[in-house]
Amino acid sequence: MILEIDKVSCGYGLKTIVKDISVKVQSGEVLTLLGPNGVGKTTFFKTILGFLKLHGGEIKLDGQNIKYWKKSKLAKAIGYVPQAHIPPFPFTVLDVVVMGRTAHLGIFASPSRKDIRIAEEALEALDVAYLKEKTYTEISGGERQMVLVARALTQEPEILVMDEPTSNLDFGNQVKVLKQINRLSKNGLGIIMTSHFPDHAFLCSTKVALLEKNNIFTVGSVDEVITEDKLRAAYGVNVKIISSINNENILIKSCVPVLD
Protein backbone atom coordinates (compact mmCIF):
# COMPACT_ATOMS: atom_id res chain seq x y z
CA MET A 1 0.00 0.00 0.00
CA ILE A 2 1.17 3.53 -0.79
CA LEU A 3 0.13 6.57 1.24
CA GLU A 4 0.48 9.63 -0.97
CA ILE A 5 0.28 13.11 0.50
CA ASP A 6 -0.02 15.50 -2.40
CA LYS A 7 0.32 19.28 -1.86
CA VAL A 8 -1.56 19.04 1.43
CA SER A 9 -2.45 22.15 3.42
CA CYS A 10 -4.04 21.83 6.85
CA GLY A 11 -4.89 23.69 10.03
CA TYR A 12 -7.67 24.57 12.45
CA GLY A 13 -10.82 26.35 11.34
CA LEU A 14 -9.87 29.03 8.85
CA LYS A 15 -6.24 29.14 9.98
CA THR A 16 -3.82 27.20 7.76
CA ILE A 17 -0.71 26.02 9.61
CA VAL A 18 0.95 23.67 7.11
CA LYS A 19 0.97 24.42 3.37
CA ASP A 20 1.63 22.40 0.21
CA ILE A 21 3.35 19.37 1.76
CA SER A 22 4.03 16.36 -0.46
CA VAL A 23 5.49 13.00 0.58
CA LYS A 24 4.93 9.28 -0.08
CA VAL A 25 5.20 6.31 2.25
CA GLN A 26 4.79 2.72 1.12
CA SER A 27 4.65 -0.66 2.81
CA GLY A 28 7.87 -1.48 4.65
CA GLU A 29 9.10 2.12 4.83
CA VAL A 30 9.62 4.21 7.96
CA LEU A 31 9.26 7.98 7.59
CA THR A 32 10.43 10.02 10.58
CA LEU A 33 9.01 13.53 10.80
CA LEU A 34 11.34 15.93 12.61
CA GLY A 35 10.93 19.59 13.47
CA PRO A 36 10.73 22.05 16.35
CA ASN A 37 7.61 22.51 18.45
CA GLY A 38 4.82 24.57 16.98
CA VAL A 39 5.47 24.01 13.27
CA GLY A 40 2.40 21.81 12.69
CA LYS A 41 3.54 18.21 13.02
CA THR A 42 0.55 17.19 15.17
CA THR A 43 -1.82 19.13 12.92
CA PHE A 44 -0.41 17.24 9.95
CA PHE A 45 -0.94 13.89 11.70
CA LYS A 46 -4.51 14.72 12.68
CA THR A 47 -5.27 15.56 9.07
CA ILE A 48 -3.85 12.26 7.79
CA LEU A 49 -6.03 10.45 10.34
CA GLY A 50 -9.15 12.32 9.26
CA PHE A 51 -9.54 14.23 12.54
CA LEU A 52 -9.14 17.55 10.72
CA LYS A 53 -10.44 18.59 7.33
CA LEU A 54 -8.01 19.34 4.54
CA HIS A 55 -7.46 22.96 3.57
CA GLY A 56 -6.06 21.86 0.25
CA GLY A 57 -4.43 19.01 -1.65
CA GLU A 58 -5.16 15.30 -1.49
CA ILE A 59 -4.34 12.30 0.68
CA LYS A 60 -4.54 9.02 -1.23
CA LEU A 61 -4.15 5.36 -0.32
CA ASP A 62 -3.29 3.20 -3.30
CA GLY A 63 -4.56 5.97 -5.54
CA GLN A 64 -7.91 6.42 -3.76
CA ASN A 65 -8.72 9.80 -2.24
CA ILE A 66 -9.49 9.16 1.45
CA LYS A 67 -11.60 12.32 1.61
CA TYR A 68 -14.57 10.20 0.55
CA TRP A 69 -13.89 7.25 2.87
CA LYS A 70 -15.98 6.40 5.89
CA LYS A 71 -14.21 6.70 9.25
CA SER A 72 -14.42 2.93 9.77
CA LYS A 73 -12.75 2.23 6.42
CA LEU A 74 -9.98 4.71 7.16
CA ALA A 75 -9.40 3.18 10.62
CA LYS A 76 -8.91 -0.24 9.05
CA ALA A 77 -6.22 1.13 6.73
CA ILE A 78 -4.36 3.54 9.04
CA GLY A 79 -3.53 2.67 12.65
CA TYR A 80 -2.71 5.33 15.22
CA VAL A 81 -0.39 5.17 18.21
CA PRO A 82 -0.70 8.27 20.42
CA GLN A 83 1.73 9.25 23.12
CA ALA A 84 1.32 7.00 26.15
CA HIS A 85 -1.57 8.05 28.35
CA ILE A 86 -3.47 6.78 31.38
CA PRO A 87 -7.21 6.22 30.82
CA PRO A 88 -9.73 7.20 33.52
CA PHE A 89 -10.81 3.58 34.09
CA PRO A 90 -8.59 0.65 35.16
CA PHE A 91 -9.04 -1.59 32.12
CA THR A 92 -6.98 -4.73 31.75
CA VAL A 93 -4.27 -4.65 29.10
CA LEU A 94 -6.21 -7.11 26.96
CA ASP A 95 -9.32 -4.92 27.13
CA VAL A 96 -7.30 -1.91 25.95
CA VAL A 97 -5.85 -3.85 23.03
CA VAL A 98 -9.23 -5.31 22.01
CA MET A 99 -10.50 -1.72 21.67
CA GLY A 100 -8.44 -1.57 18.50
CA ARG A 101 -11.00 -3.88 16.89
CA THR A 102 -13.74 -1.23 17.10
CA ALA A 103 -13.51 -0.37 13.39
CA HIS A 104 -14.24 -4.02 12.52
CA LEU A 105 -17.32 -4.32 14.75
CA GLY A 106 -20.93 -3.34 14.20
CA ILE A 107 -22.45 -0.48 16.19
CA PHE A 108 -23.80 -2.70 18.99
CA ALA A 109 -21.52 -5.71 18.51
CA SER A 110 -19.29 -7.10 21.22
CA PRO A 111 -15.77 -8.44 20.52
CA SER A 112 -15.83 -12.01 19.28
CA ARG A 113 -13.38 -14.80 20.06
CA LYS A 114 -11.66 -13.91 16.80
CA ASP A 115 -11.22 -10.29 17.94
CA ILE A 116 -9.77 -11.42 21.26
CA ARG A 117 -7.42 -13.84 19.49
CA ILE A 118 -6.18 -11.04 17.19
CA ALA A 119 -5.55 -8.86 20.25
CA GLU A 120 -3.64 -11.66 21.98
CA GLU A 121 -1.56 -12.25 18.85
CA ALA A 122 -0.67 -8.54 18.71
CA LEU A 123 0.59 -8.68 22.29
CA GLU A 124 2.59 -11.81 21.50
CA ALA A 125 4.11 -10.20 18.39
CA LEU A 126 5.45 -7.38 20.57
CA ASP A 127 6.70 -9.77 23.28
CA VAL A 128 4.36 -8.33 25.93
CA ALA A 129 1.77 -11.13 26.19
CA TYR A 130 2.72 -11.49 29.86
CA LEU A 131 0.89 -8.19 30.48
CA LYS A 132 -2.46 -9.49 29.24
CA GLU A 133 -4.23 -9.72 32.59
CA LYS A 134 -2.50 -6.77 34.23
CA THR A 135 -4.23 -3.45 34.85
CA TYR A 136 -3.19 -0.92 32.20
CA THR A 137 -2.96 1.94 34.72
CA GLU A 138 -0.47 -0.01 36.85
CA ILE A 139 2.14 -0.96 34.25
CA SER A 140 5.23 1.08 33.34
CA GLY A 141 5.36 3.82 30.71
CA GLY A 142 7.36 1.64 28.34
CA GLU A 143 4.86 -1.20 28.74
CA ARG A 144 1.93 1.16 28.14
CA GLN A 145 3.53 2.33 24.90
CA MET A 146 3.89 -1.28 23.70
CA VAL A 147 0.25 -1.90 24.57
CA LEU A 148 -0.82 1.11 22.48
CA VAL A 149 1.19 -0.26 19.55
CA ALA A 150 -0.54 -3.63 20.03
CA ARG A 151 -3.92 -1.90 20.07
CA ALA A 152 -3.13 -0.21 16.76
CA LEU A 153 -1.98 -3.52 15.26
CA THR A 154 -5.35 -5.11 16.05
CA GLN A 155 -6.85 -2.68 13.54
CA GLU A 156 -4.83 -4.70 10.98
CA PRO A 157 -3.68 -1.50 9.24
CA GLU A 158 -1.40 -1.11 6.26
CA ILE A 159 0.01 2.20 7.53
CA LEU A 160 0.86 3.03 11.14
CA VAL A 161 1.01 6.64 12.37
CA MET A 162 2.97 7.08 15.62
CA ASP A 163 3.00 10.37 17.54
CA GLU A 164 6.31 10.55 19.42
CA PRO A 165 6.29 6.84 20.30
CA THR A 166 9.29 7.20 22.64
CA SER A 167 8.03 10.28 24.47
CA ASN A 168 8.61 10.20 28.25
CA LEU A 169 10.36 6.81 28.06
CA ASP A 170 13.72 6.05 29.63
CA PHE A 171 16.66 5.11 27.42
CA GLY A 172 16.09 1.36 27.63
CA ASN A 173 12.40 1.56 26.77
CA GLN A 174 13.13 3.94 23.90
CA VAL A 175 15.44 1.32 22.38
CA LYS A 176 12.83 -1.42 22.86
CA VAL A 177 10.17 0.64 21.04
CA LEU A 178 12.58 1.47 18.20
CA LYS A 179 13.44 -2.21 17.82
CA GLN A 180 9.75 -3.01 17.43
CA ILE A 181 9.35 -0.25 14.84
CA ASN A 182 12.17 -1.81 12.81
CA ARG A 183 10.60 -5.24 13.20
CA LEU A 184 7.15 -4.06 12.10
CA SER A 185 8.54 -2.31 9.01
CA LYS A 186 10.45 -5.45 8.01
CA ASN A 187 7.13 -7.29 8.20
CA GLY A 188 5.73 -4.92 5.58
CA LEU A 189 4.05 -2.21 7.64
CA GLY A 190 4.45 1.38 6.45
CA ILE A 191 5.19 3.69 9.39
CA ILE A 192 5.13 7.45 9.88
CA MET A 193 6.40 8.68 13.23
CA THR A 194 7.38 11.96 14.83
CA SER A 195 10.39 12.30 17.09
CA HIS A 196 12.36 14.99 18.86
CA PHE A 197 15.53 12.93 18.50
CA PRO A 198 17.34 12.90 15.12
CA ASP A 199 19.26 9.81 16.32
CA HIS A 200 16.01 7.83 16.14
CA ALA A 201 15.88 8.49 12.41
CA PHE A 202 19.44 7.17 12.05
CA LEU A 203 18.36 3.98 13.82
CA CYS A 204 15.21 3.02 11.97
CA SER A 205 14.18 5.38 9.15
CA THR A 206 13.99 4.74 5.45
CA LYS A 207 13.43 8.43 4.81
CA VAL A 208 13.13 11.64 6.81
CA ALA A 209 10.94 14.73 6.56
CA LEU A 210 12.02 17.94 8.29
CA LEU A 211 9.33 20.55 8.91
CA GLU A 212 10.69 23.94 9.90
CA LYS A 213 9.23 27.33 10.73
CA ASN A 214 7.85 29.34 7.80
CA ASN A 215 6.62 26.05 6.30
CA ILE A 216 10.02 24.96 5.04
CA PHE A 217 9.64 21.23 4.28
CA THR A 218 12.45 18.89 3.24
CA VAL A 219 12.09 15.19 2.38
CA GLY A 220 14.85 12.75 1.51
CA SER A 221 17.10 10.00 2.75
CA VAL A 222 18.41 10.11 6.31
CA ASP A 223 21.83 11.32 5.16
CA GLU A 224 20.32 13.97 2.88
CA VAL A 225 18.08 15.52 5.53
CA ILE A 226 19.90 15.03 8.83
CA THR A 227 22.88 17.29 8.31
CA GLU A 228 24.55 19.74 10.66
CA ASP A 229 23.44 22.73 8.58
CA LYS A 230 19.81 21.65 8.29
CA LEU A 231 19.47 20.79 11.99
CA ARG A 232 21.13 24.07 12.97
CA ALA A 233 18.68 25.99 10.80
CA ALA A 234 15.64 24.05 12.07
CA TYR A 235 16.38 24.03 15.80
CA GLY A 236 18.65 27.05 16.22
CA VAL A 237 21.45 25.10 17.94
CA ASN A 238 24.88 23.86 16.94
CA VAL A 239 25.22 20.12 16.40
CA LYS A 240 27.82 17.67 15.14
CA ILE A 241 27.11 14.46 13.23
CA ILE A 242 29.48 11.80 14.56
CA SER A 243 30.24 8.62 12.62
CA SER A 244 31.83 5.42 13.93
CA ILE A 245 32.13 1.73 13.05
CA ASN A 246 30.76 -0.88 15.46
CA ASN A 247 32.09 -4.39 16.12
CA GLU A 248 30.06 -5.75 13.20
CA ASN A 249 31.69 -3.25 10.81
CA ILE A 250 28.44 -1.27 10.48
CA LEU A 251 28.52 2.51 10.20
CA ILE A 252 26.81 4.19 13.16
CA LYS A 253 25.81 7.87 13.10
CA SER A 254 24.77 10.06 15.98
CA CYS A 255 23.73 13.68 16.43
CA VAL A 256 25.60 15.44 19.25
CA PRO A 257 24.69 18.92 20.51
CA VAL A 258 27.50 21.44 20.86
CA LEU A 259 27.16 23.71 23.90
CA ASP A 260 28.71 27.04 22.93
PyMOL commands that set and color helices and strands:
alter all, ss='L'
color gray80, all
select helices_A, chain A and resi 41-48+66-68+71-77+93-104+113-125+129-131+136-138+141-153+171-186+198-204+213-215+222-225+228-235
alter helices_A, ss='H'
color red, helices_A
select strands_A, chain A and resi 2-12+15-26+30-34+54-61+64-65+78-81+159-162+190-194+207-211+217-220+239-245+251-257
alter strands_A, ss='S'
color yellow, strands_A
deselect
rebuild
show_as cartoon
